[in-house]
Amino acid sequence: MKKIICVNVLATILMTAGVANAQTPGNPLQAGAQRTYEIVKGYITRAAEKMPEEHYAFKPTKDVRSFGQLIGHIADASYGFCSAVVGEKPPMGGFDAPIEKGTTTKAALQKVLASAFAYCDKAYASATDTTATVMVKGFWGELPKLSVLDFNTAHDFEHYGNIVTYMRLKDLVPPSSEPRK
């Protein structure tokens, strides 16, 4: 009896390992980086949609960005990080913060945010585990492409944390706290 149980357990383990191994993508590092980015991109996009227009100018204190400026800042930085990865000048935005400083309406900010995320989608999709180690320069010094993409994702999560606070102060439930469907 013990032998049969041991054989069944071993067979289950081997089959599970085989299935898990078969599901591993060809570029697991890039796939993991892209998946994490997709999560925060979704949260930020839904938060920008959910926040009413009248609260885009909201600042919890005078010394911080407004909600709209946060959305603009995320768009600017996304262009900055992702343009470094693809090796080109940002098509708009960038670390000089032109979007954050000059775009104020909800509709315009949602449009540039979507555009910045679409631009970064291409940067994440163009990376492979091999090209992820190519070094790129920026204000951060010199880092591998994958690290710059991870920096972008960490930056997005940092500011999503700000967004959560702004939403809670306006009695709104942030996307990451909504019930799962």
C-alpha positions in Angstrom: 0.0 0.0 0.0 2.8 2.4 0.9 4.5 1.6 -2.4 1.4 2.5 -4.4 1.0 5.8 -2.5 4.7 6.7 -3.0 4.5 5.8 -6.7 1.3 7.9 -7.1 2.9 10.8 -5.3 6.0 10.6 -7.4 4.0 10.3 -10.7 2.0 13.4 -9.7 5.1 15.4 -8.9 6.7 14.4 -12.2 3.6 15.3 -14.2 3.2 18.6 -12.4 6.9 19.5 -13.1 6.5 18.5 -16.7 3.4 20.7 -17.1 5.1 23.6 -15.3 8.2 23.2 -17.5 6.2 23.1 -20.6 4.6 26.4 -19.7 7.9 28.3 -19.1 8.2 30.9 -21.9 11.3 31.1 -24.1 12.3 34.4 -22.4 11.3 34.0 -18.8 13.1 37.1 -17.5 11.5 39.4 -20.1 8.1 37.7 -19.6 8.2 38.2 -15.9 9.2 41.9 -16.3 6.4 42.4 -18.8 3.8 40.7 -16.6 4.6 42.9 -13.6 4.5 46.0 -15.8 1.1 44.9 -17.2 -0.3 44.7 -13.7 0.7 48.3 -12.7 -0.2 49.6 -16.1 -3.7 48.3 -15.6 -4.1 49.7 -12.1 -2.9 53.2 -13.2 -5.1 53.2 -16.3 -8.2 52.2 -14.4 -7.4 54.8 -11.6 -7.1 57.5 -14.3 -10.5 56.5 -15.6 -12.1 56.2 -12.2 -11.0 59.6 -10.8 -13.6 62.2 -11.6 -12.4 65.2 -13.7 -12.9 67.6 -10.8 -10.4 65.8 -8.7 -7.6 65.9 -11.3 -6.4 69.2 -9.7 -6.6 67.7 -6.2 -3.4 67.9 -4.0 -3.4 66.4 -0.5 -1.0 69.2 0.4 0.4 72.2 -1.4 3.9 70.7 -1.7 2.9 67.6 -3.8 1.8 66.9 -7.3 -1.9 67.0 -8.2 -3.6 63.8 -9.3 -3.4 65.0 -12.9 0.3 65.9 -12.5 1.0 62.4 -11.2 -0.7 60.9 -14.3 1.4 63.3 -16.5 4.6 62.5 -14.6 4.0 58.8 -15.1 3.5 59.4 -18.9 6.6 61.5 -19.1 8.8 59.0 -17.2 7.4 56.1 -19.2 8.6 57.8 -22.4 12.0 58.5 -20.8 12.7 55.0 -19.5 11.3 53.2 -22.6 13.0 55.4 -25.1 16.3 54.5 -23.5 15.5 50.8 -23.9 14.6 51.1 -27.6 17.5 53.5 -28.3 15.7 56.6 -29.5 14.6 60.0 -28.4 11.2 60.1 -26.7 8.5 60.9 -29.3 6.9 63.1 -26.6 7.3 63.5 -22.9 10.5 62.4 -21.2 12.4 63.4 -18.1 11.9 67.2 -18.8 8.3 66.7 -17.8 6.5 68.5 -20.6 3.3 66.4 -20.1 3.2 66.9 -16.4 3.7 70.6 -16.7 1.4 71.3 -19.6 -1.4 68.8 -19.7 -4.3 69.3 -17.3 -7.6 67.8 -18.5 -8.7 64.3 -17.7 -9.3 63.4 -21.3 -5.9 64.8 -22.5 -4.0 63.1 -19.7 -5.8 59.7 -20.3 -4.8 60.0 -24.0 -1.1 60.7 -23.3 -1.0 58.0 -20.6 -2.4 55.5 -23.1 0.1 56.6 -25.7 3.0 56.4 -23.2 1.9 52.9 -22.2 1.6 51.8 -25.8 5.1 53.1 -26.4 6.4 51.1 -23.4 4.5 48.0 -24.6 6.7 48.0 -27.6 9.9 48.4 -25.5 8.9 45.5 -23.2 7.9 43.3 -26.2 11.1 44.1 -28.1 13.3 42.8 -25.2 14.5 39.2 -25.0 16.5 37.6 -22.3 19.5 38.0 -24.5 19.0 41.7 -25.4 18.0 42.4 -21.8 21.7 42.5 -20.8 22.6 45.2 -23.3 23.7 48.3 -21.3 22.0 51.6 -21.8 22.9 55.0 -20.3 20.6 57.5 -18.6 20.3 59.7 -15.5 20.7 56.4 -13.6 24.2 55.8 -15.1 24.5 52.6 -17.1 22.2 49.7 -16.6 21.1 46.6 -18.5 17.9 47.1 -20.6 15.9 44.8 -18.3 16.9 46.8 -15.2 15.7 50.0 -16.9 12.4 48.3 -17.7 12.2 47.1 -14.1 13.1 50.7 -12.9 10.1 51.9 -15.0 7.8 49.4 -13.4 9.1 50.3 -9.9 8.5 54.0 -10.7 5.0 53.2 -11.8 4.3 51.3 -8.6 5.8 54.1 -6.5 3.4 56.6 -8.0 0.5 54.2 -8.0 1.0 54.2 -4.2 0.5 58.0 -4.3 -2.6 57.5 -6.5 -4.1 55.1 -4.0 -3.8 57.7 -1.2 -5.4 60.4 -3.4 -8.3 58.1 -4.3 -8.8 57.1 -0.7 -8.9 60.7 0.4 -11.7 61.2 -2.1 -13.6 58.1 -0.9 -12.8 56.1 -4.0 -11.7 52.5 -4.0 -8.4 52.1 -6.0 -8.4 49.4 -8.7 -6.0 47.1 -6.8 -8.5 47.0 -3.9 -11.6 46.3 -6.0 -13.3 42.9 -5.6 -12.0 40.4 -8.1 -14.5 39.4 -10.7 
